Amino acid sequence: MNNPIGIFDSGVGGLTVAREVFKLLPQEDVVYFGDVGRYPYGGRSKDIITKFTNQDILFLLEHKVKFIICACNSASSVALDDISGNYEIPIIGVIKPGAIAAIEKTRNDRIGVIGTVATINSNAYARIIHKERPDIKVFSLACPLFVPLAEEGYIEKKATYLIAQDYLQTMRDVNIDTLILGCTHYPLLKNVIEDVMGDSVTLIDSGEETAREAYKILMEKSMINSAASQQPVPEGEHKFFVSDVPEKFTQVASRFLGRPVDRVTRVDISGY
Ligand code: DGL
C-alpha cells in the first residue's frame, strides 16, 4: 500500500519519533503535522487535548494516510484510547511500545516514568505496565522544564544538569533499573539523564520503540510501500505541515530530526 504514513505531535518534538520511522521505514512517504500554534499540549486538560488530537487526525486523513502515529506522549496518554477506534485506519500512540519495552528490560521490576504533567497525571504508562505485570513497581515523575530546555537547545549546559539532578533525585532514591523517557523531547537530553541516573539504569526511548511497532504492524498487515522491494531502496517523500509560522519549527527541526527540513507548509488547523 503506497499511501503515506501520518505522524503528528504538538510541535517539533515528534520529529524524534519521525527520525526513527525514517530509519526503519526509509521507503515510506510521510506526512508530518506539528501543532506549533497550540503547543504545548503537556499542561492542558483532557478535553482540549482530545479536541486537538481529533483535529490533527482529520488533517492527516485528508492526505490519504494509511496509518497514523501519534508521536505526542501527552496526546497518546490522555486522548488516543478514547478516539482511535472511531477511525478506519490503524492509529498507534507511543505509550504502549515504551511500556512493553520497559517490562522486557527491567530485572528488578522497578520502572521509572518521566513525562509532561498530562502524561504523568494520566497514569497511562503505569496502567499498561500493571495490566501486563501487576507486580512491577512504577514510579512516575513530571519533568516539565525538560521540554523548553530541549527546545531552546540547552542540551548539555550546566543549568540543565542542575535541573536534571534536582528532578531525578527522587528517581535515584527508589532504586529503579529502567527509566522510560515518556516525552518527545527527552531523547535530546539522553546524555544528561544518563549521567544523572548512572550506568545501572537503562533508558527507554518511546519513539524508538514506536517506530519498531509501526514497522511490525505495517509488515503484518501487508501495508509496506512496494518500493521496499527495490534495490537500492528509494527514499520516500517527507512533507511537513505546521499550524503557525514555520520559522521556529524549521530552525529547531534539525536538532530533533538529525537533519534540516525544507518545504514546511502552514495550515489552519481550526477548521478540522
Ligand atoms: N510532545 C509533548 C509530549 O510528548 C511534549 C510537548 C508538549 O507539552 O506539547 O508529551
Boltz pocket constraint, residues with backbone or C-beta under 6 A from the ligand:
constraints:
  - pocket:
      binder: B
      contacts: [[A, 9], [A, 10], [A, 11], [A, 13], [A, 14], [A, 39], [A, 40], [A, 41], [A, 42], [A, 43], [A, 71], [A, 72], [A, 73], [A, 74], [A, 75], [A, 116], [A, 119], [A, 147], [A, 182], [A, 183], [A, 184], [A, 185]]
      max_distance: 6.0
